[in-house]
Amino acid sequence: MKKLFIFSAMILLNACGNSEKNKKDAVESKESKSKEVTMKTVNFKSEGLNLVGNLYYPPNFEEGKQYPTIVSSGSWTTVKEQMAGLYAKRFAENGFITLAFDFRNYGESEGVPRAWENPAMKIQDIKNAVTYLKTLPEVDHNKIGAFGVCAGSMYTLIAASEDVSIKAVATTASWLHDAEAVKLFYGGEEGVNERKQAAQAAKKKYAETGEFTYIKTISTDDPTAAMYGNFDYYLNPERGAIPQWSADQFAVATWEDWLNLDPFPSANKLDKPLLMIHSDGCVLPDYTKKYFEAVPSKNKELVWMDTKLQSPMHQFAFYDQKEEVDLAVEKTSSFFHKYL
């Protein structure tokens, strides 16, 4: 009888101990989850077309509260799962609601021709993304900012100069060009004109036949590709060469719209807080400095990162490399917390 009592007591002690452990594990699991960023897929319209985005919520998100919110845009040709999504998630970790989305003609969003890099459309898509965010009860309508990487910086700056709902803007490794700069990348005046003529022919063919004209997005052996060279980010499946992105589809119609874009007239209209992060190893560093100087805002900051990499190779490090991304996230988060 005594042995039975002792055995029963041990069972009760173990049960109590396990119960307390289970409660502790449940609490720890709940706390762990509360520290995690959550994400949901959203849909919104841009000029009648359905765009698909990933909306990130900060840890400890509370229903009924409103949060400062950021629209994140990546480089040309990209999809939301690349650098736009990477930065959006990191900004959410720092207390913001963030949106990374597929522009028209890309990823899960509607629009044809596919892979048509149309700056005017992308600028409007950013504005329409902001309009969509203003319909969400968890978004503080007076605290919406915009962030862009590479060419996304160019579109974001122009959108911010035109949309009063965007209260502050930040860029990282901005690609800013004009008619002279594009000659440096695309074979001088002759190369630029050839590409524009090819784009006009592609648009004419599409209008007449409904057929799209494509070239490769990137190649190391095809000089007609949109990006010709050993650019690891777009070639490496562990980096940007992900299944959602196409290395083989770049709409030739792009060239006319892309090469004619000049963001510099927007600079003198950008009278709102501005942060620009760049380096001598990124693309066209003097052009970022030129744009920054032309902005009339008194609340502006230019962060210049030291690097031994030659231009433009440091550009790609800001897409996904820890040191560069950490710097950009820290500086940009502090900036938006101050001005949103």
Buried (B, 14 or more C-beta within 10 A) or exposed (E): EEEEEEEEEEEEEEEEEEEEEEEEEEEEEEEEEEEEBEBEEBEBEBEEBBBBBBBBBBBEBEEEEBBBBBBBBBBBBBBBBBBBBBBBBBBBBBBBBBBBBBBBBBBBBBBEBBBBBBBEBBBBBBBBBBBBBBEBEBBBBEBBBBBBBBBBBBBBBBBBBBBEBBBBBBBBBBBBBBEEBBBEBBBEEEBBBEBBEBBBEBBEBBEEEEEBBBBBBBBEEEEEBBBBEEBEBBBEEEBBBEEBBBBEBBBBBBBBBBBEBBBBEBBEBBEBBBBBBBBBBBBBBEBBBBBBEBBEBEBBBBBBBEBEBEBBBBBBBBBBEEEBBEBBBEBBBEBBEEBB
